[in-house]
Amino acid sequence: MAYLLTQLKEKGFKGDGCLIGGPADMKVVTGNKGFCEWHVEMQRKAIHSSMALMSTSCNAIEYDAQIIAEICETALDITKSTARERNYSCPLACISTDAVVGGNAVNTVPAECDVVCSVRRPLGHL
């Protein structure tokens, strides 16, 4: 990659943008997946955890856990029903939960939880 950048600079190449691929052993490869990510920011109502079952709070982590469960189910459905594309190291569309941040103390029902999910798909899939 460093060699390529040096050559482009020496030849006076100027571009308006750059497309950077994912792991490909630093080789040019045919076929890659598009990438999309989305963030779920759950805002609920905190309370001391000793009062968690009093119907006066709403646990943001538990709500996001339901969303994560749906993402997992969707990922399993994709592996069963999506066409395979042989030009890719992973030949089907992928969806995953990649980061979860929530809660601020062990004795508090969390009011906030943020989840980051991603979808990678071959052209024409999903």
ROLOKE-584702 format. One record per residue (C-alpha): residue in one letter; residue number from 1; x, y, z. Coordinates in nm, 2 decimals, m for minus. Layout:
(seba "a",NUM,(X,Y,Z))
...
END
This chain:
(seba "m",1,(0.00,0.00,0.00))
(seba "a",2,(0.28,0.24,0.09))
(seba "y",3,(0.44,0.17,m0.26))
(seba "l",4,(0.11,0.25,m0.43))
(seba "l",5,(0.08,0.58,m0.25))
(seba "t",6,(0.43,0.67,m0.33))
(seba "q",7,(0.38,0.60,m0.70))
(seba "l",8,(0.06,0.80,m0.71))
(seba "k",9,(0.23,1.10,m0.55))
(seba "e",10,(0.54,1.08,m0.78))
(seba "k",11,(0.31,1.07,m1.09))
(seba "g",12,(0.13,1.38,m0.96))
(seba "f",13,(m0.20,1.20,m0.92))
(seba "k",14,(m0.47,1.41,m0.75))
(seba "g",15,(m0.80,1.26,m0.66))
(seba "d",16,(m1.12,1.40,m0.51))
(seba "g",17,(m1.16,1.11,m0.28))
(seba "c",18,(m1.03,0.77,m0.17))
(seba "l",19,(m1.20,0.43,m0.13))
(seba "i",20,(m1.04,0.23,0.15))
(seba "g",21,(m1.12,m0.14,0.17))
(seba "g",22,(m1.13,m0.37,0.46))
(seba "p",23,(m0.89,m0.66,0.54))
(seba "a",24,(m0.77,m0.81,0.21))
(seba "d",25,(m0.41,m0.90,0.30))
(seba "m",26,(m0.30,m0.57,0.15))
(seba "k",27,(m0.39,m0.70,m0.20))
(seba "v",28,(m0.62,m0.58,m0.46))
(seba "v",29,(m0.92,m0.81,m0.46))
(seba "t",30,(m1.23,m0.86,m0.68))
(seba "g",31,(m1.56,m0.83,m0.49))
(seba "n",32,(m1.61,m0.66,m0.17))
(seba "k",33,(m1.91,m0.57,0.05))
(seba "g",34,(m2.07,m0.24,0.11))
(seba "f",35,(m2.09,m0.13,0.47))
(seba "c",36,(m2.37,0.04,0.66))
(seba "e",37,(m2.39,0.11,1.03))
(seba "w",38,(m2.66,0.24,1.25))
(seba "h",39,(m2.69,0.35,1.61))
(seba "v",40,(m2.98,0.28,1.84))
(seba "e",41,(m2.99,0.53,2.13))
(seba "m",42,(m3.24,0.42,2.39))
(seba "q",43,(m3.36,0.67,2.65))
(seba "r",44,(m3.57,0.54,2.94))
(seba "k",45,(m3.63,0.62,3.31))
(seba "a",46,(m3.37,0.54,3.58))
(seba "i",47,(m3.44,0.45,3.94))
(seba "h",48,(m3.25,0.28,4.22))
(seba "s",49,(m3.23,m0.09,4.15))
(seba "s",50,(m3.41,m0.18,4.47))
(seba "m",51,(m3.72,m0.03,4.31))
(seba "a",52,(m3.68,m0.19,3.97))
(seba "l",53,(m4.00,m0.40,3.99))
(seba "m",54,(m4.22,m0.12,4.11))
(seba "s",55,(m4.33,m0.01,3.75))
(seba "t",56,(m4.18,0.33,3.81))
(seba "s",57,(m3.87,0.29,3.59))
(seba "c",58,(m3.79,0.16,3.24))
(seba "n",59,(m3.46,m0.03,3.18))
(seba "a",60,(m3.29,0.09,2.86))
(seba "i",61,(m3.06,m0.21,2.84))
(seba "e",62,(m3.35,m0.45,2.85))
(seba "y",63,(m3.52,m0.27,2.57))
(seba "d",64,(m3.20,m0.27,2.36))
(seba "a",65,(m3.16,m0.64,2.44))
(seba "q",66,(m3.49,m0.70,2.26))
(seba "i",67,(m3.35,m0.52,1.95))
(seba "i",68,(m3.03,m0.72,1.97))
(seba "a",69,(m3.22,m1.04,1.98))
(seba "e",70,(m3.41,m0.94,1.66))
(seba "i",71,(m3.08,m0.86,1.50))
(seba "c",72,(m2.95,m1.21,1.59))
(seba "e",73,(m3.26,m1.37,1.45))
(seba "t",74,(m3.22,m1.17,1.13))
(seba "a",75,(m2.86,m1.28,1.10))
(seba "l",76,(m2.96,m1.64,1.13))
(seba "d",77,(m3.23,m1.60,0.87))
(seba "i",78,(m2.98,m1.45,0.63))
(seba "t",79,(m2.75,m1.75,0.66))
(seba "k",80,(m3.04,m1.97,0.57))
(seba "s",81,(m3.20,m1.78,0.29))
(seba "t",82,(m2.94,m1.55,0.13))
(seba "a",83,(m2.78,m1.65,m0.20))
(seba "r",84,(m2.40,m1.72,m0.18))
(seba "e",85,(m2.16,m1.50,m0.38))
(seba "r",86,(m1.84,m1.70,m0.44))
(seba "n",87,(m1.62,m1.40,m0.50))
(seba "y",88,(m1.63,m1.31,m0.13))
(seba "s",89,(m1.44,m1.46,0.16))
(seba "c",90,(m1.77,m1.46,0.35))
(seba "p",91,(m2.01,m1.53,0.06))
(seba "l",92,(m2.33,m1.39,0.21))
(seba "a",93,(m2.47,m1.07,0.36))
(seba "c",94,(m2.37,m1.01,0.73))
(seba "i",95,(m2.55,m0.82,1.01))
(seba "s",96,(m2.42,m0.79,1.36))
(seba "t",97,(m2.43,m0.60,1.68))
(seba "d",98,(m2.09,m0.45,1.73))
(seba "a",99,(m2.10,m0.23,2.04))
(seba "v",100,(m2.32,m0.18,2.34))
(seba "v",101,(m2.28,0.09,2.60))
(seba "g",102,(m2.52,0.13,2.89))
(seba "g",103,(m2.58,0.18,3.26))
(seba "n",104,(m2.38,0.39,3.50))
(seba "a",105,(m2.38,0.20,3.83))
(seba "v",106,(m2.47,m0.14,3.96))
(seba "n",107,(m2.74,0.00,4.19))
(seba "t",108,(m2.93,0.19,3.92))
(seba "v",109,(m3.17,0.08,3.66))
(seba "p",110,(m3.01,0.22,3.34))
(seba "a",111,(m3.18,0.51,3.17))
(seba "e",112,(m2.96,0.50,2.86))
(seba "c",113,(m2.82,0.23,2.63))
(seba "d",114,(m2.65,0.28,2.30))
(seba "v",115,(m2.61,0.00,2.04))
(seba "v",116,(m2.41,0.01,1.72))
(seba "c",117,(m2.50,m0.24,1.45))
(seba "s",118,(m2.36,m0.30,1.10))
(seba "v",119,(m2.46,m0.46,0.78))
(seba "r",120,(m2.22,m0.58,0.51))
(seba "r",121,(m2.36,m0.70,0.19))
(seba "p",122,(m2.26,m0.80,m0.16))
(seba "l",123,(m2.41,m0.59,m0.43))
(seba "g",124,(m2.77,m0.69,m0.49))
(seba "h",125,(m2.81,m0.88,m0.16))
(seba "l",126,(m3.03,m0.82,0.14))
END
